[in-house]
Amino acid sequence: MRLTVRPACCAVKNHTVIGMIIPKYDNRYFGSIAERFEEMARERGLLPIITCTRRRPELEIEAVKAMLSWQVDWVVATGATNPDKISALCQQAGVPTVNLDLPGSLSPSVISDNYGGAKALTHKILG
């Protein structure tokens, strides 16, 4: 007979855990997002977990499944190749998710608009 016992250190959850997947650490854009995400999470008393998936869909899914098994309270999918698949997994687990940098249809998305920003800047400078 096999007993499944949870260690006492894990029996009571003391923190709200927020997970983030990012595609690259060495990209200044994603690196700065990860750094600021961690700072802001800690300022709010949250425990951030960040992992890099190298834009590999199988690593994204593996990472999200692992985070869900650790009972994260939120998942932020940054630059994911298939944000809707990640959102669906999170929805099944009852965990809210938000997409950052790439749009999805199953969760709220925050997307940058490089073209629109460049156009507005050009109009501002050139009049």
N, CA, C and O atoms as a GROMACS GRO file, in nm:
protein
  508
    1MET      N    1   0.084  -0.117   0.000
    1MET     CA    2   0.000   0.000   0.000
    1MET      C    3   0.089   0.124   0.000
    1MET      O    4   0.186   0.134   0.076
    2ARG      N    5   0.055   0.217  -0.085
    2ARG     CA    6   0.131   0.342  -0.096
    2ARG      C    7   0.049   0.456  -0.039
    2ARG      O    8  -0.065   0.479  -0.081
    3LEU      N    9   0.106   0.527   0.055
    3LEU     CA   10   0.039   0.643   0.113
    3LEU      C   11   0.092   0.769   0.047
    3LEU      O   12   0.212   0.784   0.026
    4THR      N   13   0.003   0.857   0.016
    4THR     CA   14   0.043   0.986  -0.038
    4THR      C   15   0.034   1.087   0.075
    4THR      O   16  -0.074   1.122   0.120
    5VAL      N   17   0.149   1.132   0.120
    5VAL     CA   18   0.155   1.225   0.231
    5VAL      C   19   0.223   1.352   0.184
    5VAL      O   20   0.328   1.348   0.120
    6ARG      N   21   0.164   1.461   0.214
    6ARG     CA   22   0.221   1.590   0.178
    6ARG      C   23   0.309   1.639   0.293
    6ARG      O   24   0.264   1.640   0.408
    7PRO      N   25   0.433   1.680   0.265
    7PRO     CA   26   0.520   1.729   0.371
    7PRO      C   27   0.456   1.847   0.445
    7PRO      O   28   0.385   1.927   0.386
    8ALA      N   29   0.483   1.855   0.574
    8ALA     CA   30   0.423   1.960   0.657
    8ALA      C   31   0.454   2.099   0.605
    8ALA      O   32   0.372   2.190   0.616
    9CYS      N   33   0.574   2.117   0.547
    9CYS     CA   34   0.611   2.249   0.496
    9CYS      C   35   0.521   2.293   0.381
    9CYS      O   36   0.509   2.412   0.353
   10CYS      N   37   0.459   2.197   0.314
   10CYS     CA   38   0.375   2.230   0.199
   10CYS      C   39   0.226   2.221   0.232
   10CYS      O   40   0.143   2.255   0.148
   11ALA      N   41   0.193   2.178   0.352
   11ALA     CA   42   0.053   2.155   0.386
   11ALA      C   43  -0.028   2.284   0.392
   11ALA      O   44  -0.146   2.285   0.357
   12VAL      N   45   0.033   2.390   0.436
   12VAL     CA   46  -0.035   2.519   0.446
   12VAL      C   47   0.033   2.617   0.352
   12VAL      O   48   0.155   2.636   0.357
   13LYS      N   49  -0.046   2.678   0.268
   13LYS     CA   50   0.009   2.773   0.172
   13LYS      C   51   0.012   2.911   0.235
   13LYS      O   52  -0.091   2.967   0.271
   14ASN      N   53   0.133   2.966   0.250
   14ASN     CA   54   0.149   3.094   0.316
   14ASN      C   55   0.157   3.212   0.220
   14ASN      O   56   0.146   3.327   0.263
   15HIS      N   57   0.175   3.187   0.093
   15HIS     CA   58   0.193   3.294  -0.004
   15HIS      C   59   0.097   3.277  -0.121
   15HIS      O   60   0.055   3.166  -0.154
   16THR      N   61   0.065   3.388  -0.182
   16THR     CA   62  -0.002   3.383  -0.310
   16THR      C   63   0.109   3.373  -0.413
   16THR      O   64   0.195   3.461  -0.423
   17VAL      N   65   0.106   3.266  -0.490
   17VAL     CA   66   0.213   3.239  -0.586
   17VAL      C   67   0.166   3.280  -0.725
   17VAL      O   68   0.057   3.244  -0.768
   18ILE      N   69   0.249   3.357  -0.794
   18ILE     CA   70   0.218   3.401  -0.929
   18ILE      C   71   0.330   3.354  -1.022
   18ILE      O   72   0.448   3.381  -0.998
   19GLY      N   73   0.292   3.284  -1.127
   19GLY     CA   74   0.390   3.231  -1.220
   19GLY      C   75   0.395   3.309  -1.349
   19GLY      O   76   0.294   3.363  -1.394
   20MET      N   77   0.513   3.313  -1.409
   20MET     CA   78   0.529   3.378  -1.539
   20MET      C   79   0.617   3.291  -1.627
   20MET      O   80   0.722   3.243  -1.584
   21ILE      N   81   0.573   3.272  -1.751
   21ILE     CA   82   0.662   3.210  -1.849
   21ILE      C   83   0.706   3.318  -1.946
   21ILE      O   84   0.627   3.402  -1.989
   22ILE      N   85   0.835   3.315  -1.978
   22ILE     CA   86   0.889   3.409  -2.076
   22ILE      C   87   0.967   3.329  -2.180
   22ILE      O   88   1.019   3.222  -2.148
   23PRO      N   89   0.975   3.379  -2.304
   23PRO     CA   90   1.044   3.303  -2.408
   23PRO      C   91   1.195   3.313  -2.403
   23PRO      O   92   1.264   3.219  -2.444
   24LYS      N   93   1.249   3.423  -2.353
   24LYS     CA   94   1.395   3.444  -2.355
   24LYS      C   95   1.437   3.527  -2.235
   24LYS      O   96   1.371   3.625  -2.199
   25TYR      N   97   1.547   3.487  -2.173
   25TYR     CA   98   1.605   3.570  -2.068
   25TYR      C   99   1.699   3.674  -2.128
   25TYR      O  100   1.709   3.786  -2.077
   26ASP      N  101   1.768   3.638  -2.236
   26ASP     CA  102   1.872   3.726  -2.290
   26ASP      C  103   1.818   3.836  -2.381
   26ASP      O  104   1.895   3.916  -2.433
   27ASN      N  105   1.688   3.842  -2.400
   27ASN     CA  106   1.625   3.948  -2.476
   27ASN      C  107   1.596   4.062  -2.378
   27ASN      O  108   1.529   4.042  -2.277
   28ARG      N  109   1.645   4.182  -2.408
   28ARG     CA  110   1.627   4.295  -2.315
   28ARG      C  111   1.480   4.320  -2.282
   28ARG      O  112   1.447   4.351  -2.168
   29TYR      N  113   1.394   4.307  -2.380
   29TYR     CA  114   1.251   4.331  -2.358
   29TYR      C  115   1.196   4.233  -2.255
   29TYR      O  116   1.136   4.274  -2.155
   30PHE      N  117   1.216   4.104  -2.279
   30PHE     CA  118   1.161   4.004  -2.187
   30PHE      C  119   1.236   4.001  -2.054
   30PHE      O  120   1.176   3.978  -1.950
   31GLY      N  121   1.366   4.025  -2.059
   31GLY     CA  122   1.444   4.030  -1.935
   31GLY      C  123   1.397   4.140  -1.843
   31GLY      O  124   1.385   4.121  -1.722
   32SER      N  125   1.371   4.258  -1.900
   32SER     CA  126   1.324   4.370  -1.818
   32SER      C  127   1.182   4.345  -1.767
   32SER      O  128   1.148   4.385  -1.656
   33ILE      N  129   1.100   4.280  -1.848
   33ILE     CA  130   0.964   4.245  -1.802
   33ILE      C  131   0.973   4.151  -1.683
   33ILE      O  132   0.905   4.170  -1.583
   34ALA      N  133   1.057   4.048  -1.694
   34ALA     CA  134   1.071   3.951  -1.585
   34ALA      C  135   1.122   4.017  -1.458
   34ALA      O  136   1.073   3.988  -1.348
   35GLU      N  137   1.220   4.105  -1.472
   35GLU     CA  138   1.277   4.172  -1.356
   35GLU      C  139   1.173   4.260  -1.287
   35GLU      O  140   1.159   4.257  -1.165
   36ARG      N  141   1.101   4.337  -1.364
   36ARG     CA  142   0.999   4.427  -1.307
   36ARG      C  143   0.882   4.347  -1.249
   36ARG      O  144   0.827   4.384  -1.146
   37PHE      N  145   0.845   4.238  -1.316
   37PHE     CA  146   0.739   4.150  -1.268
   37PHE      C  147   0.774   4.099  -1.128
   37PHE      O  148   0.691   4.102  -1.037
   38GLU      N  149   0.898   4.053  -1.113
   38GLU     CA  150   0.941   4.001  -0.983
   38GLU      C  151   0.938   4.110  -0.876
   38GLU      O  152   0.889   4.086  -0.765
   39GLU      N  153   0.988   4.227  -0.909
   39GLU     CA  154   0.987   4.339  -0.813
   39GLU      C  155   0.845   4.373  -0.769
   39GLU      O  156   0.817   4.387  -0.650
   40MET      N  157   0.756   4.385  -0.866
   40MET     CA  158   0.618   4.425  -0.836
   40MET      C  159   0.545   4.316  -0.758
   40MET      O  160   0.467   4.347  -0.668
   41ALA      N  161   0.570   4.190  -0.791
   41ALA     CA  162   0.506   4.080  -0.719
   41ALA      C  163   0.549   4.082  -0.573
   41ALA      O  164   0.465   4.072  -0.483
   42ARG      N  165   0.678   4.095  -0.550
   42ARG     CA  166   0.730   4.095  -0.412
   42ARG      C  167   0.678   4.216  -0.333
   42ARG      O  168   0.647   4.204  -0.214
   43GLU      N  169   0.667   4.332  -0.398
   43GLU     CA  170   0.613   4.452  -0.333
   43GLU      C  171   0.471   4.429  -0.284
   43GLU      O  172   0.427   4.491  -0.187
   44ARG      N  173   0.399   4.340  -0.351
   44ARG     CA  174   0.260   4.312  -0.317
   44ARG      C  175   0.245   4.188  -0.229
   44ARG      O  176   0.134   4.141  -0.205
   45GLY      N  177   0.357   4.134  -0.182
   45GLY     CA  178   0.352   4.017  -0.096
   45GLY      C  179   0.329   3.886  -0.170
   45GLY      O  180   0.293   3.786  -0.108
   46LEU      N  181   0.349   3.887  -0.300
   46LEU     CA  182   0.332   3.766  -0.381
   46LEU      C  183   0.465   3.695  -0.396
   46LEU      O  184   0.571   3.757  -0.388
   47LEU      N  185   0.459   3.565  -0.420
   47LEU     CA  186   0.579   3.487  -0.445
   47LEU      C  187   0.587   3.459  -0.595
   47LEU      O  188   0.508   3.379  -0.646
   48PRO      N  189   0.681   3.523  -0.667
   48PRO     CA  190   0.689   3.504  -0.812
   48PRO      C  191   0.772   3.381  -0.849
   48PRO      O  192   0.875   3.352  -0.788
   49ILE      N  193   0.725   3.310  -0.951
   49ILE     CA  194   0.800   3.200  -1.012
   49ILE      C  195   0.810   3.233  -1.160
   49ILE      O  196   0.708   3.252  -1.227
   50ILE      N  197   0.932   3.240  -1.212
   50ILE     CA  198   0.954   3.275  -1.352
   50ILE      C  199   1.035   3.165  -1.418
   50ILE      O  200   1.133   3.117  -1.362
   51THR      N  201   0.993   3.125  -1.538
   51THR     CA  202   1.068   3.025  -1.612
   51THR      C  203   1.076   3.063  -1.760
   51THR      O  204   0.986   3.127  -1.814
   52CYS      N  205   1.184   3.023  -1.823
   52CYS     CA  206   1.209   3.054  -1.964
   52CYS      C  207   1.177   2.931  -2.048
   52CYS      O  208   1.220   2.820  -2.016
   53THR      N  209   1.101   2.951  -2.154
   53THR     CA  210   1.057   2.838  -2.237
   53THR      C  211   1.116   2.838  -2.378
   53THR      O  212   1.085   2.749  -2.457
   54ARG      N  213   1.200   2.934  -2.410
   54ARG     CA  214   1.270   2.941  -2.538
   54ARG      C  215   1.178   2.933  -2.660
   54ARG      O  216   1.219   2.885  -2.766
   55ARG      N  217   1.056   2.981  -2.644
   55ARG     CA  218   0.954   2.978  -2.752
   55ARG      C  219   0.930   2.837  -2.803
   55ARG      O  220   0.897   2.818  -2.920
   56ARG      N  221   0.947   2.740  -2.716
   56ARG     CA  222   0.919   2.600  -2.753
   56ARG      C  223   0.784   2.562  -2.693
   56ARG      O  224   0.770   2.556  -2.571
   57PRO      N  225   0.686   2.534  -2.778
   57PRO     CA  226   0.550   2.506  -2.729
   57PRO      C  227   0.545   2.396  -2.624
   57PRO      O  228   0.469   2.406  -2.527
   58GLU      N  229   0.625   2.290  -2.641
   58GLU     CA  230   0.620   2.180  -2.545
   58GLU      C  231   0.674   2.224  -2.407
   58GLU      O  232   0.626   2.177  -2.304
   59LEU      N  233   0.773   2.313  -2.406
   59LEU     CA  234   0.824   2.365  -2.279
   59LEU      C  235   0.723   2.458  -2.212
   59LEU      O  236   0.712   2.460  -2.090
   60GLU      N  237   0.650   2.535  -2.293
   60GLU     CA  238   0.547   2.623  -2.238
   60GLU      C  239   0.441   2.541  -2.164
   60GLU      O  240   0.404   2.574  -2.051
   61ILE      N  241   0.393   2.435  -2.228
   61ILE     CA  242   0.289   2.352  -2.168
   61ILE      C  243   0.344   2.280  -2.044
   61ILE      O  244   0.277   2.273  -1.941
   62GLU      N  245   0.464   2.227  -2.055
   62GLU     CA  246   0.528   2.159  -1.942
   62GLU      C  247   0.542   2.255  -1.823
   62GLU      O  248   0.515   2.217  -1.709
   63ALA      N  249   0.585   2.377  -1.850
   63ALA     CA  250   0.603   2.476  -1.744
   63ALA      C  251   0.471   2.511  -1.677
   63ALA      O  252   0.462   2.519  -1.555
   64VAL      N  253   0.368   2.533  -1.757
   64VAL     CA  254   0.238   2.569  -1.701
   64VAL      C  255   0.181   2.453  -1.620
   64VAL      O  256   0.126   2.475  -1.512
   65LYS      N  257   0.193   2.332  -1.670
   65LYS     CA  258   0.144   2.216  -1.594
   65LYS      C  259   0.218   2.203  -1.461
   65LYS      O  260   0.157   2.172  -1.359
   66ALA      N  261   0.348   2.227  -1.463
   66ALA     CA  262   0.425   2.222  -1.338
   66ALA      C  263   0.378   2.329  -1.241
   66ALA      O  264   0.358   2.303  -1.123
   67MET      N  265   0.359   2.452  -1.292
   67MET     CA  266   0.313   2.560  -1.206
   67MET      C  267   0.176   2.528  -1.146
   67MET      O  268   0.152   2.554  -1.028
   68LEU      N  269   0.088   2.472  -1.228
   68LEU     CA  270  -0.045   2.436  -1.178
   68LEU      C  271  -0.035   2.328  -1.071
   68LEU      O  272  -0.110   2.329  -0.974
   69SER      N  273   0.058   2.234  -1.089
   69SER     CA  274   0.075   2.129  -0.988
   69SER      C  275   0.130   2.186  -0.857
   69SER      O  276   0.109   2.129  -0.751
   70TRP      N  277   0.200   2.299  -0.865
   70TRP     CA  278   0.252   2.368  -0.746
   70TRP      C  279   0.147   2.461  -0.687
   70TRP      O  280   0.174   2.532  -0.590
   71GLN      N  281   0.029   2.461  -0.746
   71GLN     CA  282  -0.085   2.540  -0.699
   71GLN      C  283  -0.062   2.690  -0.706
   71GLN      O  284  -0.090   2.763  -0.611
   72VAL      N  285  -0.010   2.736  -0.821
   72VAL     CA  286   0.002   2.881  -0.839
   72VAL      C  287  -0.137   2.942  -0.839
   72VAL      O  288  -0.236   2.876  -0.870
   73ASP      N  289  -0.143   3.069  -0.804
   73ASP     CA  290  -0.271   3.139  -0.799
   73ASP      C  291  -0.300   3.217  -0.926
   73ASP      O  292  -0.415   3.249  -0.956
   74TRP      N  293  -0.196   3.249  -1.002
   74TRP     CA  294  -0.206   3.323  -1.127
   74TRP      C  295  -0.098   3.275  -1.222
   74TRP      O  296   0.008   3.230  -1.177
   75VAL      N  297  -0.123   3.284  -1.353
   75VAL     CA  298  -0.020   3.258  -1.454
   75VAL      C  299  -0.019   3.374  -1.552
   75VAL      O  300  -0.124   3.415  -1.603
   76VAL      N  301   0.099   3.427  -1.579
   76VAL     CA  302   0.118   3.530  -1.680
   76VAL      C  303   0.197   3.465  -1.793
   76VAL      O  304   0.312   3.424  -1.773
   77ALA      N  305   0.136   3.456  -1.910
   77ALA     CA  306   0.202   3.395  -2.026
   77ALA      C  307   0.257   3.507  -2.114
   77ALA      O  308   0.181   3.578  -2.180
   78THR      N  309   0.388   3.521  -2.115
   78THR     CA  310   0.453   3.628  -2.189
   78THR      C  311   0.514   3.574  -2.318
   78THR      O  312   0.600   3.486  -2.313
   79GLY      N  313   0.469   3.624  -2.432
   79GLY     CA  314   0.525   3.582  -2.560
   79GLY      C  315   0.504   3.436  -2.592
   79GLY      O  316   0.586   3.376  -2.661
   80ALA      N  317   0.396   3.377  -2.542
   80ALA     CA  318   0.370   3.234  -2.564
   80ALA      C  319   0.334   3.205  -2.709
   80ALA      O  320   0.272   3.288  -2.776
   81THR      N  321   0.373   3.088  -2.757
   81THR     CA  322   0.343   3.051  -2.895
   81THR      C  323   0.195   3.018  -2.914
   81THR      O  324   0.140   3.039  -3.022
   82ASN      N  325   0.130   2.965  -2.809
   82ASN     CA  326  -0.012   2.933  -2.817
   82ASN      C  327  -0.079   2.973  -2.685
   82ASN      O  328  -0.107   2.888  -2.601
   83PRO      N  329  -0.105   3.103  -2.668
   83PRO     CA  330  -0.161   3.149  -2.541
   83PRO      C  331  -0.296   3.087  -2.508
   83PRO      O  332  -0.328   3.070  -2.390
   84ASP      N  333  -0.376   3.053  -2.609
   84ASP     CA  334  -0.508   2.994  -2.580
   84ASP      C  335  -0.496   2.855  -2.520
   84ASP      O  336  -0.579   2.816  -2.437
   85LYS      N  337  -0.396   2.779  -2.559
   85LYS     CA  338  -0.376   2.646  -2.500
   85LYS      C  339  -0.338   2.660  -2.353
   85LYS      O  340  -0.385   2.584  -2.268
   86ILE      N  341  -0.254   2.757  -2.324
   86ILE     CA  342  -0.216   2.783  -2.185
   86ILE      C  343  -0.337   2.829  -2.105
   86ILE      O  344  -0.360   2.784  -1.993
   87SER      N  345  -0.416   2.919  -2.163
   87SER     CA  346  -0.536   2.969  -2.096
   87SER      C  347  -0.634   2.855  -2.067
   87SER      O  348  -0.694   2.851  -1.960
   88ALA      N  349  -0.650   2.764  -2.163
   88ALA     CA  350  -0.741   2.651  -2.145
   88ALA      C  351  -0.696   2.563  -2.028
   88ALA      O  352  -0.779   2.521  -1.947
   89LEU      N  353  -0.567   2.534  -2.020
   89LEU     CA  354  -0.515   2.454  -1.909
   89LEU      C  355  -0.541   2.524  -1.775
   89LEU      O  356  -0.582   2.461  -1.678
   90CYS      N  357  -0.516   2.653  -1.773
   90CYS     CA  358  -0.538   2.730  -1.650
   90CYS      C  359  -0.685   2.736  -1.613
   90CYS      O  360  -0.720   2.724  -1.495
   91GLN      N  361  -0.772   2.754  -1.712
   91GLN     CA  362  -0.916   2.758  -1.686
   91GLN      C  363  -0.963   2.626  -1.627
   91GLN      O  364  -1.044   2.625  -1.534
   92GLN      N  365  -0.914   2.514  -1.680
   92GLN     CA  366  -0.951   2.382  -1.628
   92GLN      C  367  -0.912   2.368  -1.481
   92GLN      O  368  -0.981   2.301  -1.404
   93ALA      N  369  -0.802   2.431  -1.443
   93ALA     CA  370  -0.755   2.424  -1.304
   93ALA      C  371  -0.814   2.535  -1.217
   93ALA      O  372  -0.788   2.540  -1.097
   94GLY      N  373  -0.892   2.624  -1.278
   94GLY     CA  374  -0.951   2.734  -1.202
   94GLY      C  375  -0.852   2.843  -1.166
   94GLY      O  376  -0.870   2.915  -1.068
   95VAL      N  377  -0.746   2.856  -1.247
   95VAL     CA  378  -0.641   2.954  -1.222
   95VAL      C  379  -0.650   3.065  -1.326
   95VAL      O  380  -0.644   3.037  -1.445
   96PRO      N  381  -0.665   3.190  -1.283
   96PRO     CA  382  -0.671   3.299  -1.380
   96PRO      C  383  -0.537   3.319  -1.451
   96PRO      O  384  -0.431   3.294  -1.395
   97THR      N  385  -0.546   3.364  -1.574
   97THR     CA  386  -0.426   3.388  -1.654
   97THR      C  387  -0.443   3.515  -1.735
   97THR      O  388  -0.554   3.558  -1.764
   98VAL      N  389  -0.330   3.573  -1.770
   98VAL     CA  390  -0.329   3.690  -1.858
   98VAL      C  391  -0.217   3.670  -1.959
   98VAL      O  392  -0.112   3.616  -1.926
   99ASN      N  393  -0.241   3.714  -2.081
   99ASN     CA  394  -0.141   3.705  -2.187
   99ASN      C  395  -0.070   3.839  -2.199
   99ASN      O  396  -0.133   3.945  -2.196
  100LEU      N  397   0.060   3.831  -2.214
  100LEU     CA  398   0.139   3.952  -2.228
  100LEU      C  399   0.222   3.941  -2.355
  100LEU      O  400   0.296   3.845  -2.372
  101ASP      N  401   0.210   4.036  -2.442
  101ASP     CA  402   0.285   4.048  -2.567
  101ASP      C  403   0.222   3.978  -2.686
  101ASP      O  404   0.238   4.024  -2.798
  102LEU      N  405   0.150   3.869  -2.667
  102LEU     CA  406   0.081   3.804  -2.778
  102LEU      C  407  -0.066   3.787  -2.741
  102LEU      O  408  -0.096   3.744  -2.630
  103PRO      N  409  -0.157   3.820  -2.832
  103PRO     CA  410  -0.299   3.812  -2.799
  103PRO      C  411  -0.349   3.669  -2.795
  103PRO      O  412  -0.298   3.580  -2.864
  104GLY      N  413  -0.450   3.649  -2.713
  104GLY     CA  414  -0.522   3.523  -2.709
  104GLY      C  415  -0.670   3.556  -2.701
  104GLY      O  416  -0.707   3.671  -2.677
  105SER      N  417  -0.754   3.456  -2.720
  105SER     CA  418  -0.898   3.483  -2.716
  105SER      C  419  -0.964   3.431  -2.589
  105SER      O  420  -1.081   3.461  -2.565
  106LEU      N  421  -0.892   3.354  -2.507
  106LEU     CA  422  -0.953   3.294  -2.388
  106LEU      C  423  -0.921   3.369  -2.258
  106LEU      O  424  -0.984   3.344  -2.156
  107SER      N  425  -0.826   3.458  -2.262
  107SER     CA  426  -0.786   3.535  -2.144
  107SER      C  427  -0.756   3.678  -2.184
  107SER      O  428  -0.730   3.706  -2.302
  108PRO      N  429  -0.760   3.769  -2.088
  108PRO     CA  430  -0.723   3.907  -2.120
  108PRO      C  431  -0.580   3.913  -2.173
  108PRO      O  432  -0.493   3.836  -2.131
  109SER      N  433  -0.557   4.004  -2.266
  109SER     CA  434  -0.424   4.018  -2.327
  109SER      C  435  -0.378   4.162  -2.321
  109SER      O  436  -0.457   4.255  -2.341
  110VAL      N  437  -0.251   4.180  -2.292
  110VAL     CA  438  -0.187   4.311  -2.294
  110VAL      C  439  -0.083   4.304  -2.405
  110VAL      O  440   0.011   4.225  -2.396
  111ILE      N  441  -0.100   4.386  -2.508
  111ILE     CA  442  -0.013   4.376  -2.625
  111ILE      C  443   0.051   4.511  -2.653
  111ILE      O  444  -0.012   4.616  -2.641
  112SER      N  445   0.177   4.505  -2.690
  112SER     CA  446   0.245   4.628  -2.730
  112SER      C  447   0.214   4.655  -2.877
  112SER      O  448   0.191   4.563  -2.955
  113ASP      N  449   0.213   4.782  -2.912
  113ASP     CA  450   0.186   4.822  -3.050
  113ASP      C  451   0.305   4.902  -3.101
  113ASP      O  452   0.303   5.025  -3.100
  114ASN      N  453   0.407   4.832  -3.145
  114ASN     CA  454   0.529   4.899  -3.191
  114ASN      C  455   0.502   4.991  -3.310
  114ASN      O  456   0.554   5.102  -3.316
  115TYR      N  457   0.421   4.944  -3.404
  115TYR     CA  458   0.391   5.024  -3.523
  115TYR      C  459   0.317   5.152  -3.483
  115TYR      O  460   0.354   5.262  -3.524
  116GLY      N  461   0.211   5.135  -3.404
  116GLY     CA  462   0.132   5.251  -3.362
  116GLY      C  463   0.214   5.348  -3.279
  116GLY      O  464   0.200   5.470  -3.294
  117GLY      N  465   0.301   5.295  -3.193
  117GLY     CA  466   0.388   5.381  -3.112
  117GLY      C  467   0.486   5.459  -3.198
  117GLY      O  468   0.507   5.578  -3.176
  118ALA      N  469   0.546   5.390  -3.295
  118ALA     CA  470   0.642   5.457  -3.385
  118ALA      C  471   0.572   5.563  -3.469
  118ALA      O  472   0.626   5.671  -3.493
  119LYS      N  473   0.451   5.533  -3.514
  119LYS     CA  474   0.375   5.628  -3.594
  119LYS      C  475   0.339   5.752  -3.512
  119LYS      O  476   0.354   5.865  -3.559
  120ALA      N  477   0.292   5.731  -3.389
  120ALA     CA  478   0.257   5.844  -3.303
  120ALA      C  479   0.380   5.929  -3.271
  120ALA      O  480   0.372   6.052  -3.270
  121LEU      N  481   0.493   5.864  -3.246
  121LEU     CA  482   0.616   5.937  -3.218
  121LEU      C  483   0.660   6.019  -3.340
  121LEU      O  484   0.700   6.134  -3.326
  122THR      N  485   0.652   5.959  -3.457
  122THR     CA  486   0.689   6.029  -3.581
  122THR      C  487   0.602   6.152  -3.602
  122THR      O  488   0.653   6.259  -3.635
  123HIS      N  489   0.471   6.137  -3.583
  123HIS     CA  490   0.379   6.251  -3.598
  123HIS      C  491   0.409   6.359  -3.495
  123HIS      O  492   0.401   6.478  -3.525
  124LYS      N  493   0.444   6.319  -3.375
  124LYS     CA  494   0.475   6.415  -3.269
  124LYS      C  495   0.602   6.494  -3.303
  124LYS      O  496   0.608   6.615  -3.284
  125ILE      N  497   0.703   6.423  -3.353
  125ILE     CA  498   0.831   6.487  -3.385
  125ILE      C  499   0.821   6.573  -3.511
  125ILE      O  500   0.868   6.687  -3.513
  126LEU      N  501   0.758   6.517  -3.615
  126LEU     CA  502   0.754   6.586  -3.744
  126LEU      C  503   0.635   6.680  -3.758
  126LEU      O  504   0.628   6.761  -3.851
  127GLY      N  505   0.542   6.667  -3.667
  127GLY     CA  506   0.428   6.757  -3.670
  127GLY      C  507   0.324   6.712  -3.759
  127GLY      O  508   0.221   6.778  -3.772
   0.00000   0.00000   0.00000
